[in-house]
Amino acid sequence: MTAIIERCKEGDRKAQFELYQQYSKAMYNICVRIINNLEEAEDILQEAFLSAFRNLDQFKGTSSFGSWLKRIVVNHSINHVKKRRLELVEMEEGRIPDHLDNEGEQDIDLILNIDRIREAIQLLPDGYRIVFSLYLLEGYDHKEISQILNISESASKSQYSRAKKKLKDILKVSL
C-alpha cells in the first residue's frame, strides 16, 4: 500500500485510479448514508477524492489510508449537508427525555428485510440520519461525532436515541 501512495504523491494517474478503485465503493456508501441522495453522493465522493489526492502529502501513515480517506469523505459529506442548512437540536444538558429513557424495555423482535431498513434510514431527518450513520454504521463514538458536527456529546447521544426511536416507528408503520 505504501508504494501505491508514494506513486500517487508523485502524480501517477494509474496509481490514483488504482487507489480510487480500491476505496470508491466503500466511500460512496458512506456518502450515500450521510447525504441521502445518490447523485449528490457521487459528486461529493469525487470532491473528496480530489481533496485527498491534493493533500496526500498530509497523510503521515499514523493511521491506515482507508481511515484517513474515510475522515475526508465524512467531512465532505457533512459539510454538504450543512450547506443544506442542517439543524441539530441540542437537548438540555443532563436531562434525558422520558421517551428516551427506556433501556430496560426489550426491542421489538422483528425479522426485517435489509432493503426496508435502508429505506427507513433514508426517511430519517438529516440530523438523525447523520448521527445514526456515523455512530452505528461508521463506528464513530459520540465524542468524535460531537467534534465532527460541532455539537455537544449529549446532542449526539440525543440525536442517536431519537433516530433509533424514529426508525422503529417508521418500521412499525411499514409492516
Solvent accessible surface area in square Angstrom, and as a share of the most:
residue,aa,sasa,rsa
1,M,104,0.46
2,T,101,0.59
3,A,71,0.55
4,I,22,0.11
5,I,7,0.04
6,E,79,0.35
7,R,87,0.32
8,C,5,0.03
9,K,83,0.35
10,E,143,0.64
11,G,40,0.38
12,D,47,0.24
13,R,185,0.67
14,K,156,0.66
15,A,0,0.00
16,Q,22,0.10
17,F,116,0.49
18,E,75,0.34
19,L,0,0.00
20,Y,53,0.20
21,Q,111,0.49
22,Q,108,0.48
23,Y,34,0.13
24,S,18,0.12
25,K,155,0.66
26,A,55,0.42
27,M,10,0.05
28,Y,52,0.20
29,N,60,0.31
30,I,7,0.04
31,C,0,0.00
32,V,21,0.12
33,R,71,0.26
34,I,0,0.00
35,I,0,0.00
36,N,48,0.25
37,N,51,0.26
38,L,101,0.50
39,E,117,0.53
40,E,49,0.22
41,A,0,0.00
42,E,89,0.40
43,D,85,0.44
44,I,9,0.04
45,L,7,0.03
46,Q,82,0.36
47,E,86,0.39
48,A,0,0.00
49,F,5,0.02
50,L,96,0.48
51,S,17,0.11
52,A,1,0.00
53,F,41,0.17
54,R,170,0.62
55,N,49,0.25
56,L,4,0.02
57,D,98,0.51
58,Q,111,0.49
59,F,22,0.09
60,K,152,0.64
61,G,47,0.45
62,T,134,0.78
63,S,57,0.37
64,S,69,0.44
65,F,7,0.03
66,G,16,0.15
67,S,58,0.37
68,W,47,0.16
69,L,0,0.00
70,K,44,0.19
71,R,87,0.32
72,I,28,0.14
73,V,0,0.00
74,V,0,0.00
75,N,56,0.29
76,H,50,0.22
77,S,0,0.00
78,I,2,0.01
79,N,78,0.40
80,H,39,0.17
81,V,0,0.00
82,K,77,0.33
83,K,162,0.69
84,R,96,0.35
85,R,204,0.74
86,L,31,0.15
87,E,144,0.65
88,L,33,0.17
89,V,96,0.55
90,E,93,0.42
91,M,25,0.11
92,E,116,0.52
93,E,126,0.56
94,G,82,0.79
95,R,128,0.47
96,I,105,0.53
97,P,11,0.07
98,D,135,0.70
99,H,91,0.41
100,L,17,0.09
101,D,97,0.50
102,N,63,0.32
103,E,148,0.67
104,G,82,0.79
105,E,117,0.53
106,Q,172,0.76
107,D,102,0.53
108,I,76,0.39
109,D,143,0.74
110,L,69,0.34
111,I,177,0.90
112,L,45,0.23
113,N,83,0.42
114,I,113,0.57
115,D,77,0.40
116,R,65,0.24
117,I,51,0.26
118,R,131,0.48
119,E,103,0.46
120,A,3,0.02
121,I,18,0.09
122,Q,71,0.32
123,L,123,0.61
124,L,4,0.02
125,P,64,0.40
126,D,43,0.22
127,G,6,0.06
128,Y,46,0.17
129,R,3,0.01
130,I,0,0.00
131,V,0,0.00
132,F,8,0.03
133,S,0,0.00
134,L,0,0.00
135,Y,75,0.29
136,L,96,0.48
137,L,73,0.36
138,E,18,0.08
139,G,61,0.59
140,Y,23,0.09
141,D,72,0.37
142,H,23,0.10
143,K,116,0.49
144,E,64,0.29
145,I,0,0.00
146,S,12,0.08
147,Q,115,0.51
148,I,19,0.10
149,L,5,0.03
150,N,133,0.68
151,I,26,0.13
152,S,30,0.19
153,E,75,0.34
154,S,20,0.13
155,A,0,0.00
156,S,0,0.00
157,K,103,0.44
158,S,2,0.01
159,Q,4,0.02
160,Y,27,0.10
161,S,32,0.21
162,R,49,0.18
163,A,0,0.00
164,K,77,0.33
165,K,82,0.35
166,K,83,0.35
167,L,15,0.08
168,K,73,0.31
169,D,55,0.28
170,I,28,0.14
171,L,15,0.07
172,K,99,0.42
173,V,129,0.74
174,S,65,0.42
175,L,125,0.62
